[in-house]
Amino acid sequence: MSQGVKTDNYEKDYYQWTIDQAQALRERNLEKLDWENIIDEIESLGRSDYSAVSSLLMRQIEHRLKIDYTPLEECYKKWQVEIKAFKIGIKRKISPSMKPKLEKDLEEIYQDAVSLVALEYGINLPEKCPYPLEDLLP
């Protein structure tokens, strides 16, 4: 199978491409492997999982800020339930190797959460994240 045919399959029939590539891997048939697209797909899987975890982390911070900085006590229980749901989602997606990147990205993730809460409630929030990463992760 030529590289052009492998790439065409990837672009025109992704599902069939995944079947073909899985079969080639099972057979250890290096000639049939579409290396460039396999590499891209594996990297994409990692980015997707990291993006999901950072998004859940941002949502958790957003709801913690609402509990800690808005006077809407009638909403606190709902927000606490949502925080728990976000932590469960993180637990299902997180890998140990993500933690250093999350630590590095925490302030940016926090600023995204701040922008949403400030826009929704018109309140001032701390400039720096008041929540240690250890408290946010399951």
C-alpha positions in Angstrom: 0.0 0.0 0.0 1.5 3.3 -1.0 1.7 6.4 1.3 -0.8 8.1 -1.0 -3.4 5.4 -0.7 -2.9 5.3 3.1 -3.4 9.1 3.3 -6.4 9.0 1.0 -8.0 6.4 3.2 -7.3 8.6 6.3 -8.9 11.7 4.6 -11.8 10.0 2.9 -12.8 7.2 5.2 -11.4 7.7 8.6 -13.3 4.8 10.1 -11.9 2.3 7.6 -8.5 3.8 8.0 -8.6 3.1 11.8 -9.6 -0.5 11.0 -6.9 -1.0 8.5 -4.2 0.6 10.7 -5.3 -1.5 13.7 -5.1 -4.7 11.6 -1.6 -3.7 10.3 -0.5 -3.1 13.9 -1.8 -6.5 14.9 0.0 -8.2 12.0 3.1 -6.1 12.7 3.0 -5.1 9.0 5.1 -2.0 9.0 4.6 -1.5 5.2 0.8 -0.9 5.7 1.2 1.6 8.5 0.4 5.3 7.8 3.1 6.5 10.2 2.5 10.3 9.9 -1.2 10.1 10.5 -0.7 7.5 13.3 1.7 9.9 15.0 -0.7 12.8 14.6 -3.6 10.8 16.0 -1.7 9.6 19.0 -0.5 13.2 19.8 -4.1 14.4 19.3 -5.4 11.8 21.8 -3.0 13.2 24.4 -4.0 16.8 23.6 -7.6 15.9 23.8 -7.4 14.3 27.2 -5.3 17.2 28.5 -7.8 19.7 27.1 -10.7 17.8 28.8 -8.9 17.8 32.2 -8.0 21.5 32.0 -11.6 22.3 31.0 -13.0 20.4 33.9 -10.5 22.1 36.2 -11.5 25.5 34.9 -15.2 24.7 35.5 -14.4 23.5 39.0 -12.5 26.7 39.8 -15.4 28.7 38.4 -17.9 27.0 40.7 -15.5 27.3 43.7 -15.2 31.1 43.0 -19.0 31.3 42.9 -19.4 29.6 46.3 -16.5 31.7 47.9 -17.3 35.1 46.4 -21.0 35.4 45.6 -23.7 35.7 48.2 -26.1 33.2 46.5 -26.3 30.6 49.2 -29.4 29.0 47.6 -27.1 28.0 44.7 -24.2 26.6 46.8 -25.5 23.0 47.0 -26.0 22.8 43.2 -22.5 24.2 42.7 -21.0 21.8 45.2 -22.6 18.9 43.3 -21.2 20.2 40.1 -17.7 20.6 41.6 -17.9 16.9 42.7 -19.0 16.0 39.1 -16.0 17.9 37.6 -13.7 16.1 40.0 -15.1 12.7 39.0 -14.6 13.7 35.3 -11.0 14.7 36.1 -10.4 11.4 37.9 -11.5 9.5 34.8 -9.3 11.5 32.4 -6.2 12.5 34.3 -2.8 10.9 33.9 0.1 11.4 36.3 2.2 13.0 33.6 -0.4 15.8 33.2 0.2 17.2 36.7 3.3 19.2 35.9 1.7 20.8 32.9 -1.5 21.6 34.9 0.7 23.2 37.6 2.3 25.3 34.9 -1.0 26.2 33.3 -3.0 26.7 36.5 -2.8 30.5 36.5 -4.0 30.7 32.9 -6.8 28.2 33.7 -7.7 30.3 36.7 -7.8 33.5 34.7 -10.2 31.9 32.3 -12.5 30.9 35.2 -12.2 34.4 36.6 -13.2 36.0 33.4 -16.4 33.9 33.3 -17.4 34.5 36.9 -16.6 38.3 36.8 -18.6 38.6 33.6 -21.6 36.8 35.1 -21.6 38.4 38.5 -19.7 41.7 38.1 -17.5 41.0 41.1 -13.8 41.4 41.8 -11.9 38.2 42.4 -8.4 37.4 43.6 -5.6 38.0 41.0 -3.9 34.7 41.8 -5.6 31.4 42.1 -6.5 30.8 45.8 -6.8 27.0 45.3 -3.8 24.7 45.3 -3.8 22.2 42.5 -3.7 19.4 45.0 -7.1 20.5 46.4 -8.6 20.6 42.9 -7.4 17.2 41.7 -9.1 14.0 42.9 
